[in-house]
Amino acid sequence: MKNLLKTVFAAGLGLIAGALSPARADEALTTVNVAYDGFTMTSAPIQYTLAKGLFKKHGLDVNLVYVEGGSVLTQALVGGSIDIAQNGYTPSISAAVAGADVVIIGSMANKLPFQLVVDASIQSADQLRGKSIAISKFGSSTDTALKFALKSLGLEATDVNILQLGGEGTRAAAYESHQVQGLMSQYPRTQEIVDAGSKMLVDVTEIVKDYPNTAYVTSRNYLSGHPDVVKRFFMAMGEGLHGFRANPQDAMEVTASFLKLEKGPSVEQAFRFYSEKVYPQDLRPSMPGVAAVLAEFSKTLPAAASVKPESIVDTSTLDALDSEGFFKALD
């Protein structure tokens, strides 16, 4: 009889524990539609977080989808089909300045992690004049990064032929087929292209210290209506980013699979580069960086000059997690 009671009691404890667990069953999870805009290293941590079941650990059933183009992703967010977006600062801030219900709540890259890679025959800035360089589109992060790169070389945008060719894969294909003589790329592709004989003329990450690239964005309507969901999202992402850095082999396996690459030197180089130089420690956006983006925008969009960073950024969720000691507990 005593053994029977022990068995029943143990089973009861198991049921209670299961009921308290946010990942007990799919019906106990909150569905969140999350999207990202690029097959790049800035999307690797969120892929890792999903692969390791950390969203479910925090009670979220994250439907993670790819949406090509930051502007399209911003429209999906404003339209309500996406709840949280990992998107470029450029399209997000542009929409916010125009009055859209868009607010930056976090960050995955407070730097511009782009490199200007050119044909090996181009050894100097002067030799770059008149050459064709591929970016994704005008107004994008690649466009901004190219302008910084050209400025560091003493050149203007008018000194080269800038072509809008879309995603990095398309740009790389155009470069490999000699349709263009240069492109803005990111690791690990940068390393692959350089290893094949090309020259990295400028690493924008090194010349621009505080200009953000990848943000977490939502609408104020969603943030006010689902504060607990947003908090649990960042708890999962905080654990995911910490785990990504702490477990290089696992991280590189997930990254290689996500980017459809062989796990090798280029992926390892990308992992170390982003872990050490690009990813933030606590997912917090850089306010001086946001101010820098607004200042750049104001050159062509006068309305941006009167917008304060605090009016388009809301760090209340990250502030709460920080005050609770969440990020410190991960170390």
C-alpha positions as CSV (number, residue, x, y, z in Angstrom):
1,M,0.0,0.0,0.0
2,K,2.9,2.3,0.9
3,N,4.5,1.7,-2.5
4,L,1.2,2.4,-4.2
5,L,0.8,5.7,-2.4
6,K,4.4,6.6,-3.3
7,T,3.7,5.9,-6.9
8,V,0.5,7.9,-6.9
9,F,2.2,10.8,-5.1
10,A,5.1,10.8,-7.6
11,A,2.7,10.7,-10.5
12,G,0.8,13.6,-9.0
13,L,4.0,15.7,-8.6
14,G,4.9,14.9,-12.3
15,L,1.5,16.2,-13.4
16,I,1.9,19.3,-11.4
17,A,5.4,19.9,-12.8
18,G,4.0,19.3,-16.3
19,A,1.2,21.8,-15.7
20,L,3.7,24.4,-14.5
21,S,6.1,23.9,-17.4
22,P,5.5,26.4,-20.3
23,A,6.6,23.8,-22.8
24,R,4.4,21.0,-21.5
25,A,2.4,20.8,-24.7
26,D,1.9,22.7,-27.9
27,E,-1.6,23.9,-26.7
28,A,0.2,25.6,-23.7
29,L,2.4,27.7,-25.9
30,T,1.7,31.2,-27.2
31,T,2.1,31.5,-31.0
32,V,4.3,34.3,-32.1
33,N,4.9,35.2,-35.8
34,V,8.5,36.3,-36.1
35,A,10.3,37.1,-39.3
36,Y,13.9,37.9,-40.4
37,D,15.1,39.5,-43.6
38,G,18.4,37.8,-44.4
39,F,20.4,34.6,-44.7
40,T,23.3,36.2,-42.8
41,M,25.2,35.8,-39.6
42,T,23.0,38.2,-37.8
43,S,20.2,35.7,-38.2
44,A,22.3,32.8,-36.9
45,P,21.5,33.3,-33.1
46,I,17.8,33.3,-33.6
47,Q,18.1,30.1,-35.7
48,Y,20.2,28.6,-32.8
49,T,17.6,29.7,-30.3
50,L,14.9,28.0,-32.3
51,A,16.9,24.9,-32.9
52,K,17.7,24.5,-29.2
53,G,14.1,24.7,-28.1
54,L,14.6,27.9,-26.1
55,F,11.5,29.6,-27.3
56,K,9.4,26.6,-26.2
57,K,11.2,26.6,-22.9
58,H,9.8,30.1,-22.3
59,G,6.3,29.2,-23.5
60,L,6.4,30.4,-27.0
61,D,5.6,28.6,-30.3
62,V,7.7,30.8,-32.6
63,N,6.7,30.6,-36.3
64,L,10.0,31.9,-37.8
65,V,9.8,32.9,-41.5
66,Y,12.0,34.6,-44.0
67,V,10.8,37.8,-45.7
68,E,13.1,39.1,-48.4
69,G,13.8,42.8,-48.1
70,G,13.6,45.1,-45.1
71,S,10.9,47.3,-46.6
72,V,8.6,44.4,-47.3
73,L,9.2,43.0,-43.8
74,T,8.4,46.4,-42.3
75,Q,5.1,46.5,-44.3
76,A,4.2,43.0,-42.9
77,L,4.9,44.2,-39.4
78,V,2.8,47.3,-39.8
79,G,0.0,45.2,-41.4
80,G,-0.1,42.9,-38.5
81,S,0.9,39.6,-40.2
82,I,4.2,39.7,-38.3
83,D,4.4,40.2,-34.5
84,I,8.2,40.7,-34.0
85,A,10.7,41.3,-36.8
86,Q,14.4,41.0,-36.9
87,N,15.0,43.7,-39.5
88,G,17.4,46.4,-40.6
89,Y,17.6,49.7,-38.7
90,T,17.4,51.5,-42.0
91,P,13.9,50.4,-43.1
92,S,12.6,50.3,-39.5
93,I,13.7,53.9,-38.7
94,S,12.5,55.1,-42.1
95,A,9.0,53.8,-41.4
96,A,9.0,55.2,-37.9
97,V,10.0,58.7,-39.2
98,A,7.2,58.5,-41.7
99,G,4.7,57.9,-38.8
100,A,4.2,54.1,-39.0
101,D,3.5,52.2,-35.8
102,V,7.0,50.8,-35.5
103,V,9.3,50.7,-32.5
104,I,12.8,49.3,-32.0
105,I,12.9,47.1,-28.9
106,G,16.2,45.3,-29.2
107,S,19.3,44.7,-31.3
108,M,21.4,42.0,-32.8
109,A,24.1,44.1,-34.4
110,N,25.1,47.6,-33.4
111,K,27.7,47.8,-36.1
112,L,27.7,47.6,-39.9
113,P,29.3,44.2,-40.5
114,F,30.0,44.7,-44.2
115,Q,33.1,44.5,-46.3
116,L,33.8,46.0,-49.7
117,V,35.3,43.2,-51.7
118,V,36.8,43.9,-55.2
119,D,38.6,42.2,-58.0
120,A,42.2,41.4,-57.2
121,S,43.4,43.8,-60.0
122,I,42.0,46.7,-58.0
123,Q,44.7,47.7,-55.4
124,S,43.8,51.3,-54.7
125,A,41.0,53.8,-54.5
126,D,41.9,55.4,-57.7
127,Q,41.6,52.1,-59.5
128,L,38.0,51.7,-58.2
129,R,36.8,54.8,-60.1
130,G,34.3,54.0,-62.8
131,K,33.9,50.4,-61.6
132,S,30.6,48.7,-60.9
133,I,29.7,47.7,-57.3
134,A,26.8,45.6,-56.2
135,I,24.5,46.5,-53.3
136,S,21.1,45.2,-52.4
137,K,19.1,48.4,-53.0
138,F,19.4,52.1,-52.5
139,G,18.6,53.1,-48.9
140,S,19.6,49.7,-47.6
141,S,22.3,48.9,-45.0
142,T,24.6,47.8,-47.9
143,D,24.1,51.2,-49.6
144,T,25.0,53.0,-46.3
145,A,28.0,50.7,-45.8
146,L,29.2,51.4,-49.3
147,K,29.0,55.1,-48.8
148,F,31.1,54.8,-45.6
149,A,33.6,52.6,-47.4
150,L,33.9,55.1,-50.3
151,K,34.3,58.0,-48.0
152,S,37.1,56.2,-46.2
153,L,38.8,55.9,-49.6
154,G,38.3,59.5,-50.5
155,L,35.6,58.8,-53.0
156,E,32.0,59.8,-53.6
157,A,29.1,57.6,-54.7
158,T,29.3,59.3,-58.1
159,D,32.8,58.0,-58.6
160,V,31.6,54.4,-59.0
161,N,28.6,52.7,-60.7
162,I,26.3,51.4,-58.0
163,L,24.0,48.6,-59.0
164,Q,21.0,47.4,-57.0
165,L,21.1,43.6,-57.3
166,G,19.3,42.3,-54.3
167,G,20.4,39.7,-51.8
168,E,24.0,38.7,-51.1
169,G,23.7,35.5,-53.1
170,T,22.6,37.4,-56.2
171,R,25.4,40.0,-55.7
172,A,28.0,37.3,-55.3
173,A,26.8,35.6,-58.5
174,A,27.0,38.9,-60.4
175,Y,30.5,39.4,-59.1
176,E,31.7,35.9,-59.9
177,S,30.4,36.3,-63.5
178,H,32.3,39.6,-63.8
179,Q,29.1,41.7,-64.2
180,V,30.4,43.9,-61.4
181,Q,34.0,44.4,-60.1
182,G,33.0,44.8,-56.5
183,L,30.3,44.1,-53.9
184,M,29.3,44.7,-50.4
185,S,29.4,41.3,-48.6
186,Q,29.5,39.8,-45.1
187,Y,31.3,37.0,-43.4
188,P,31.4,34.0,-44.1
189,R,31.0,34.9,-47.8
190,T,33.6,37.6,-47.6
191,Q,36.2,35.0,-46.5
192,E,35.2,32.6,-49.3
193,I,35.6,35.3,-51.9
194,V,38.9,36.5,-50.5
195,D,40.2,33.0,-50.3
196,A,39.3,32.6,-54.0
197,G,41.7,35.5,-54.8
198,S,39.7,38.7,-54.4
199,K,40.7,41.6,-52.3
200,M,38.9,43.1,-49.2
201,L,39.4,46.8,-49.8
202,V,37.5,48.1,-46.8
203,D,36.1,46.5,-43.6
204,V,33.3,48.8,-42.7
205,T,33.0,47.2,-39.2
206,E,36.5,48.6,-38.4
207,I,36.0,52.2,-39.7
208,V,32.5,52.8,-38.4
209,K,32.3,52.0,-34.7
210,D,28.7,52.7,-33.8
211,Y,26.2,52.4,-36.6
212,P,23.6,49.7,-36.0
213,N,22.5,47.2,-38.6
214,T,20.0,44.7,-37.3
215,A,17.2,45.5,-34.9
216,Y,14.3,43.7,-33.2
217,V,11.2,45.6,-34.0
218,T,7.5,45.4,-33.2
219,S,4.5,47.8,-33.1
220,R,3.6,49.8,-30.1
221,N,0.2,48.2,-30.3
222,Y,1.7,44.7,-30.0
223,L,4.1,45.7,-27.3
224,S,1.4,47.2,-25.1
225,G,-1.0,44.3,-25.7
226,H,1.6,41.5,-25.3
227,P,4.3,42.7,-22.9
228,D,4.8,39.2,-21.4
229,V,5.2,37.6,-24.8
230,V,7.9,40.2,-25.7
231,K,9.6,39.6,-22.4
232,R,9.7,35.8,-22.9
233,F,10.9,36.3,-26.4
234,F,13.9,38.3,-25.1
235,M,14.5,35.8,-22.4
236,A,14.8,33.0,-25.0
237,M,17.0,35.2,-27.2
238,G,19.2,36.1,-24.3
239,E,19.8,32.5,-23.5
240,G,20.2,31.7,-27.2
241,L,22.8,34.3,-27.8
242,H,24.7,33.3,-24.7
243,G,24.6,29.7,-25.7
244,F,25.6,30.5,-29.2
245,R,28.8,32.2,-27.9
246,A,29.5,29.6,-25.2
247,N,29.1,26.5,-27.5
248,P,31.1,27.2,-30.7
249,Q,30.8,23.8,-32.2
250,D,27.0,23.6,-31.8
251,A,26.7,27.2,-33.0
252,M,28.8,26.5,-36.1
253,E,26.8,23.4,-36.9
254,V,23.5,25.4,-36.8
255,T,25.1,28.3,-38.7
256,A,26.4,26.1,-41.5
257,S,23.1,24.3,-41.8
258,F,21.2,27.6,-41.9
259,L,23.5,29.2,-44.4
260,K,23.8,25.9,-46.4
261,L,27.6,25.9,-46.1
262,E,30.2,23.4,-45.2
263,K,31.3,23.7,-41.6
264,G,34.9,24.9,-42.1
265,P,37.3,27.8,-41.9
266,S,34.9,30.4,-43.4
267,V,32.1,29.5,-40.9
268,E,34.6,29.5,-38.0
269,Q,35.9,32.9,-39.1
270,A,32.4,34.3,-39.3
271,F,31.5,32.9,-35.9
272,R,34.5,34.5,-34.2
273,F,34.1,37.8,-36.1
274,Y,30.4,38.2,-35.1
275,S,30.8,36.8,-31.6
276,E,33.6,39.2,-30.8
277,K,32.8,42.3,-32.8
278,V,29.2,42.4,-33.8
279,Y,26.7,40.7,-31.4
280,P,25.7,42.9,-28.4
281,Q,26.0,41.4,-24.9
282,D,22.5,42.1,-23.8
283,L,20.4,42.7,-27.0
284,R,20.3,46.4,-26.2
285,P,20.1,48.9,-29.1
286,S,22.7,51.7,-29.2
287,M,21.0,55.0,-28.7
288,P,24.0,56.9,-30.2
289,G,23.9,54.5,-33.1
290,V,20.2,55.3,-33.7
291,A,21.0,59.0,-33.5
292,A,23.7,58.4,-36.2
293,V,21.1,56.7,-38.5
294,L,18.7,59.5,-38.0
295,A,21.5,62.0,-38.8
296,E,22.3,60.1,-42.0
297,F,18.6,60.0,-42.9
298,S,18.2,63.8,-42.4
299,K,20.5,64.5,-45.4
300,T,17.7,63.2,-47.7
301,L,14.7,63.1,-45.4
302,P,14.4,66.5,-43.5
303,A,11.7,65.1,-41.1
304,A,14.4,62.8,-39.5
305,A,16.2,65.8,-38.1
306,S,13.4,66.5,-35.6
307,V,13.1,62.9,-34.5
308,K,14.7,61.9,-31.2
309,P,16.0,58.3,-30.7
310,E,13.9,58.0,-27.5
311,S,10.8,58.4,-29.5
312,I,11.3,55.4,-31.8
313,V,13.1,53.1,-29.3
314,D,11.5,51.3,-26.3
315,T,13.9,49.3,-24.1
316,S,11.4,48.8,-21.2
317,T,11.4,45.1,-21.7
318,L,15.2,44.8,-21.7
319,D,15.4,47.3,-18.8
320,A,13.1,45.1,-16.7
321,L,15.1,41.9,-17.5
322,D,18.3,43.8,-16.6
323,S,17.0,45.0,-13.3
324,E,15.9,41.5,-12.5
325,G,19.4,40.3,-13.0
326,F,18.5,38.1,-16.0
327,F,21.5,38.8,-18.2
328,K,24.0,38.6,-15.3
329,A,22.6,35.2,-14.3
330,L,23.5,33.9,-17.8
331,D,27.2,34.5,-17.2
